[in-house]
Each structure stands twice: as structure tokens, then as C-alpha cells.
Amino acid sequence: MYNHNMPRVSVLMPCYNVRETVVETLQSLVSQSERDIEIVAVDDGSEDDTLQVLENWSQKDRRINVISRGHEGVIPTLNHGLTVCKAEYIARMDADDLAQEERLALQAQYLDDHPEIALVSSLVSGFPKEAVGKGFQIYLNWLNSLLTEEDIHREIFIESPVVHPSVMYRKSVIEDLGGYQDYGWPEDYDLWMRMYINGNRFAKIPQVLVQWREHEKRLTRTDDRYSMVNMLRLKAHYLMHGPLIDRDAIILWGAGSIGGRVGKLLKEAGFPVDAYIDVDPKRIGSTRHGHTIYAADDVPSLWSAHKTPVILAAVGVRGARQLIRNQLVEMGFQEGVDWWAVA
């Protein structure tokens, strides 16, 4: 029987002008095999009739708790919803995505069985099929290749390693970290970074439990927080609070536009790059931000000249990351220990 006092799972779903998609989303949630849930739908001052749609559904299913607020944006909306959620397990959901029927049951059981895990995600698929372009599919393929905690940690500085509406986490962990925070970059990626730095553990169920809707109005396409500049700001910030701590030298592989921006951000924050690496003969021997650009073959000697160096790979050209990875592996460097890819 449904327990009003403490549901097994709280679904946290911010809503803003989503009347065209929220019905499908709600249908996927009320049809979950895990029945002992609450759906906390927080309307962020929608200008269409989203609120009316939510209230109509709440009258049909008492598990739906509708919260109406003035428009403040997604971060205040998420934090307010978090305080309303009653369960220890919080499943995030966006009001335009779809959850597979067994999603909540499988993720809650996983957290039950693995008390050391703070957050469990899943594989995701993009829909509708005709809207999923090449770039989006490449990102999905990369996401779905990160199956273990080791995979996630190794590549966490490349992009967000889990999709926000695919996660279930322990409410107490997120509260201890101060909830969602606004630094002008993506609030979800920021949260994963803080969890990573804090030593919280991640997991991923290796099956598709969420369908992620691709459309032109998705925040990752329209919100400036997801711009390349702000994503690089986020990465530089957490590099300084993690992999760069106690390093006596930074070797940055990539003297092009991406590497140059990363180097500039680090220098401004007091973490100057000691040497740049590039494969372009026209760049090798010149300087970037006052530091010499070396060839890839120079990496071992540059490394051995310091006690605790680190290598960052920041090349935006598609396919370059794997080429760099292959070269560094051949040189004996361990990804996620000696070096990190940041692009």
C-alpha cells in the first residue's frame, strides 16, 4: 500500500512551458513497476497551461505533488523541489523525457544493494529518431560506453559522464554537498564534479532506462551556461580542486584554441602551464602564453624533469583524443592518474 509519509522514491521534475511533452512523461512515470513513489512536479512559473495539466494529473493520481512557483530558473526550482521530496532516493526526470517501466525499481534496488554508491545512472537513447543528429549520437555513444566507476572517473573532465534525467541519488549526499549551485555553468555537471572531488561513488546500470528527447529548445542548446567557454571554466575550476593539487608541473597537450583557453584559465587562477605539446610542425618551437610548444616525442623528458607532473590533453579536433590516448599509453602513462583528457 502506498505510504504517504515515506515513499520509496521521489521523482524530482522541474517544469517550465512543457505542456506539449509533459503528458507523455507523466504517463511513463505513473506506469512504473515501482508503485511506491511520489512525483514532485515543480512548475517554474510556466507561461502556457503546464500548471493546469499537472494539476489535472494530480487529481487522477495522488502520488503527483504539484508545486507552483514564480519563474526563477532551473537551479532554484531544483533546490526547492529537493526540500519537498520525502524519500531518501531521488530520481531526476525532465518533463520531456521518458522512463522505461522498470527504471525506478531497478535503480532503487541497486542503491539498496550497494550502500557505498551515492548515484546510479543508466544507459540512455535519443528520440525521436529523426531528430537525433550525428553529433548527438556520438555523445550518446560516448556516454553509453562509460559503464563502470573507473570509466566515469577516467573521462569525467571530457563531458558530463551521466545524463541528469537518468540519475537516482541519495538525497542526504546531495544535501551534504549544498544542493545545486549556480556558478554560471551547467548545474548537473557541476554537481557530478563536486561529488567526484568529494569521493562520492558512481554507478551505471548497463541498460537503457531513459529516452532522452532531442529538440531545438533543450537547455543544452539554448542556455549560455552550456557554452564552450563556460564548460571550460567548469573543467579548469575542478581540475584545480582535484587532479592539479600537489602537482609541480602542468604539461598541456594542445596548443590550439581549446588548449590555449584552458591554459589561459589555469594561468589566471595561479596554475600556469609549464609546457605545451602539439603535433603541428608550424607550432612546435614557438610559444603559447609565454611557454614553449614541444613535440609529442618530448613528453617523457619533460615528465622526468619534475617530481609530480600531470598531463592534460585539450584538443578539440574529433578523433584527436584517441590518438593522444594511444601515444600516452605507449609511453606508459596511466589515464586518470598521470593524465586527463579535458576535451
MOTA-V163971 format. One record per residue. N is the residue number from 1. RES is the residue in one small letter. PSI is psi in degrees with one decimal (NA if undefined). OMEGA is omega in whole degrees, -180 to 180 (none if undefined). D_CENTER is the distance of its C-alpha to the mean C-alpha in whole Angstrom. Layout:
n	res	psi	omega	d_center
N	RES	PSI	OMEGA	D_CENTER
N	RES	PSI	OMEGA	D_CENTER
This chain:
n	res	psi	omega	d_center
1	m	142.5	-177	35
2	y	130.7	-178	32
3	n	110.4	-178	32
4	h	-27.5	-173	32
5	n	-39.9	-177	31
6	m	87.7	176	28
7	p	159.9	179	27
8	r	-38.4	-178	25
9	v	136.4	169	21
10	s	128.5	175	20
11	v	119.7	-179	18
12	l	114.0	-174	17
13	m	101.5	173	17
14	p	145.5	-177	17
15	c	129.8	175	20
16	y	111.3	179	21
17	n	55.7	-175	23
18	v	26.2	-176	22
19	r	-28.8	-176	26
20	e	-19.9	-175	26
21	t	-20.8	-169	23
22	v	-26.2	179	23
23	v	-44.5	177	26
24	e	-41.5	-180	24
25	t	-47.9	179	21
26	l	-39.7	179	24
27	q	-38.9	180	26
28	s	-25.3	-179	23
29	l	-44.4	-179	22
30	v	-14.5	180	26
31	s	7.5	-179	27
32	q	144.6	177	25
33	s	-29.3	172	27
34	e	111.2	-175	26
35	r	-24.5	-173	28
36	d	72.4	-176	28
37	i	162.9	165	25
38	e	145.4	178	24
39	i	108.0	-180	22
40	v	99.6	-179	22
41	a	110.1	-176	22
42	v	109.0	179	21
43	d	120.8	-175	23
44	d	55.8	177	22
45	g	43.8	-179	26
46	s	144.9	-180	26
47	e	-8.2	174	28
48	d	-159.6	-177	29
49	d	32.0	176	30
50	t	-46.1	-177	27
51	l	-41.3	180	28
52	q	-40.8	178	31
53	v	-45.1	179	30
54	l	-44.7	-179	28
55	e	-36.6	177	31
56	n	-42.5	179	33
57	w	-37.3	-179	30
58	s	-27.5	177	30
59	q	-25.5	180	34
60	k	-26.0	-178	34
61	d	110.1	-174	31
62	r	-9.2	177	32
63	r	-11.4	-179	28
64	i	117.9	180	27
65	n	111.8	-176	27
66	v	127.1	178	26
67	i	127.4	180	26
68	s	127.5	-179	27
69	r	161.5	172	26
70	g	159.7	-175	27
71	h	116.8	179	24
72	e	-13.4	-177	22
73	g	170.1	-169	18
74	v	-33.8	-175	15
75	i	-50.8	175	15
76	p	-34.1	180	18
77	t	-45.0	178	18
78	l	-44.8	-178	15
79	n	-38.9	177	17
80	h	-44.5	179	21
81	g	-36.3	179	20
82	l	-38.5	180	18
83	t	-25.9	-178	22
84	v	-30.9	-177	23
85	c	133.2	-176	22
86	k	-27.5	-174	24
87	a	158.6	173	23
88	e	-28.8	178	21
89	y	120.7	-180	19
90	i	121.6	174	16
91	a	123.6	177	15
92	r	144.6	177	13
93	m	138.3	172	14
94	d	152.1	-171	14
95	a	19.4	175	18
96	d	8.0	-179	18
97	d	174.1	-177	16
98	l	137.6	177	18
99	a	133.1	174	18
100	q	152.7	-171	21
101	e	-35.2	-175	24
102	e	5.7	-174	23
103	r	-56.9	-173	19
104	l	-37.6	180	20
105	a	-45.1	-178	23
106	l	-41.8	-178	21
107	q	-40.1	178	18
108	a	-40.9	179	20
109	q	-36.6	179	23
110	y	-44.4	179	20
111	l	-34.6	174	19
112	d	-44.8	-174	23
113	d	-16.6	-177	24
114	h	76.6	-177	21
115	p	-15.7	179	22
116	e	-11.5	-178	20
117	i	130.7	-179	17
118	a	-30.6	-175	15
119	l	134.1	175	12
120	v	131.5	178	13
121	s	-160.4	178	11
122	s	175.9	169	13
123	l	156.9	179	13
124	v	153.0	173	13
125	s	151.6	179	16
126	g	146.1	176	16
127	f	162.7	-10	19
128	p	153.2	-171	22
129	k	-39.7	-175	23
130	e	-15.9	-179	25
131	a	-12.6	-176	22
132	v	103.9	-180	19
133	g	177.9	-176	20
134	k	-46.1	-178	20
135	g	-42.4	179	17
136	f	-41.1	-180	15
137	q	-36.3	177	16
138	i	-42.1	178	16
139	y	-42.7	178	12
140	l	-43.0	180	12
141	n	-40.8	178	15
142	w	-48.4	178	12
143	l	-48.7	-175	10
144	n	-7.1	175	13
145	s	-13.7	-179	14
146	l	90.0	-172	12
147	l	-28.2	-175	14
148	t	166.4	176	15
149	e	-37.4	177	14
150	e	-42.5	177	15
151	d	-47.0	-177	14
152	i	-46.9	180	10
153	h	-41.1	-176	12
154	r	-35.9	-172	14
155	e	18.4	-174	11
156	i	-22.6	-179	8
157	f	-1.0	178	10
158	i	-49.7	-179	10
159	e	173.5	175	7
160	s	120.0	-172	3
161	p	-6.7	175	5
162	v	149.8	179	5
163	v	128.8	-175	6
164	h	-51.4	-179	7
165	p	7.1	177	10
166	s	-1.2	-171	10
167	v	150.8	165	10
168	m	129.7	-178	13
169	y	167.5	177	13
170	r	123.4	-177	16
171	k	-40.3	-176	17
172	s	-35.9	180	19
173	v	-45.2	-178	16
174	i	-39.5	177	14
175	e	-40.7	180	18
176	d	-29.0	179	19
177	l	-0.5	178	16
178	g	17.9	178	17
179	g	-158.9	178	15
180	y	141.0	-177	13
181	q	153.0	-175	14
182	d	106.1	177	15
183	y	9.7	-179	15
184	g	8.9	175	15
185	w	176.9	-173	11
186	p	127.3	-175	8
187	e	-29.5	-179	8
188	d	-48.9	178	5
189	y	-39.7	177	4
190	d	-42.6	-179	7
191	l	-42.5	179	8
192	w	-38.6	179	6
193	m	-42.9	179	8
194	r	-36.5	176	11
195	m	-43.6	180	11
196	y	-48.7	-180	11
197	i	-33.5	-177	14
198	n	-7.9	-180	15
199	g	10.2	176	16
200	n	147.5	-171	14
201	r	143.1	-178	14
202	f	156.4	172	12
203	a	164.7	179	13
204	k	127.5	175	13
205	i	125.0	-171	16
206	p	50.7	172	17
207	q	155.1	-179	18
208	v	115.3	178	17
209	l	-8.8	-179	17
210	v	136.5	171	15
211	q	122.1	-173	16
212	w	117.5	-175	14
213	r	128.8	176	16
214	e	126.9	177	17
215	h	162.9	-173	19
216	e	-22.0	-176	20
217	k	3.9	180	19
218	r	138.3	-175	15
219	l	-36.0	-179	13
220	t	-16.7	178	11
221	r	-28.3	-170	15
222	t	-21.7	-174	17
223	d	129.7	-178	15
224	d	-21.7	179	16
225	r	-23.4	-179	13
226	y	9.1	178	11
227	s	159.1	-179	14
228	m	-39.9	-179	14
229	v	-46.2	-179	16
230	n	-32.2	175	14
231	m	-39.9	178	11
232	l	-35.6	176	13
233	r	-44.9	179	14
234	l	-48.1	-178	11
235	k	-44.6	180	11
236	a	-41.2	-179	15
237	h	-47.6	-176	15
238	y	-21.6	168	13
239	l	-41.7	-179	15
240	m	-24.6	180	18
241	h	6.5	-179	17
242	g	-97.9	-173	17
243	p	-24.3	-177	18
244	l	-4.7	179	20
245	i	132.0	177	22
246	d	24.5	174	26
247	r	140.2	-179	26
248	d	0.9	177	29
249	a	143.3	176	28
250	i	120.5	175	25
251	i	117.3	-174	25
252	l	113.1	179	23
253	w	105.7	-179	24
254	g	102.6	-180	23
255	a	13.6	178	26
256	g	-155.1	-174	25
257	s	-42.3	-179	23
258	i	-50.2	179	20
259	g	-39.4	179	21
260	g	-39.9	179	24
261	r	-41.6	178	21
262	v	-45.5	180	19
263	g	-40.5	180	23
264	k	-43.6	179	24
265	l	-41.7	180	21
266	l	-41.0	180	21
267	k	-43.0	-180	25
268	e	-28.0	-179	25
269	a	5.9	178	23
270	g	18.0	178	26
271	f	68.8	-175	24
272	p	144.0	175	26
273	v	138.5	-179	26
274	d	-30.2	-180	29
275	a	146.3	176	29
276	y	149.9	176	28
277	i	139.8	175	28
278	d	159.7	179	28
279	v	-5.3	180	30
280	d	115.0	-179	32
281	p	-27.8	-179	35
282	k	-24.7	-179	36
283	r	-33.5	-175	33
284	i	128.8	-179	34
285	g	-18.8	175	37
286	s	-165.4	-178	36
287	t	158.6	174	34
288	r	120.7	-177	30
289	h	36.9	176	30
290	g	5.4	-179	33
291	h	145.1	-175	32
292	t	142.4	174	34
293	i	120.8	-177	32
294	y	167.4	175	33
295	a	162.0	-179	33
296	a	-35.0	-179	30
297	d	-15.4	-179	34
298	d	-7.8	-175	34
299	v	-48.9	-178	30
300	p	-40.5	-179	32
301	s	-36.9	176	35
302	l	-41.2	-180	33
303	w	-47.1	-175	31
304	s	-12.6	179	34
305	a	-4.0	-178	35
306	h	162.6	-179	33
307	k	-44.0	-175	32
308	t	60.6	-179	28
309	p	169.3	175	27
310	v	148.2	178	23
311	i	132.7	174	22
312	l	131.9	178	19
313	a	117.4	-175	19
314	a	77.0	178	18
315	v	123.5	-174	20
316	g	-9.8	-178	19
317	v	130.1	-178	21
318	r	130.7	-179	20
319	g	-17.3	-177	21
320	a	-35.5	-177	22
321	r	-43.2	-178	19
322	q	-36.4	177	21
323	l	-43.0	178	24
324	i	-43.7	179	23
325	r	-46.2	-179	22
326	n	-43.1	-179	25
327	q	-42.7	-178	27
328	l	-35.1	176	26
329	v	-43.5	179	26
330	e	-32.1	179	30
331	m	-7.1	177	30
332	g	13.3	-180	29
333	f	141.1	-177	26
334	q	123.1	179	23
335	e	137.1	-179	19
336	g	-3.0	176	17
337	v	-56.6	179	21
338	d	-28.6	-176	23
339	w	155.2	178	20
340	w	140.4	169	16
341	a	134.4	-179	15
342	v	12.0	176	14
343	a	NA	none	14
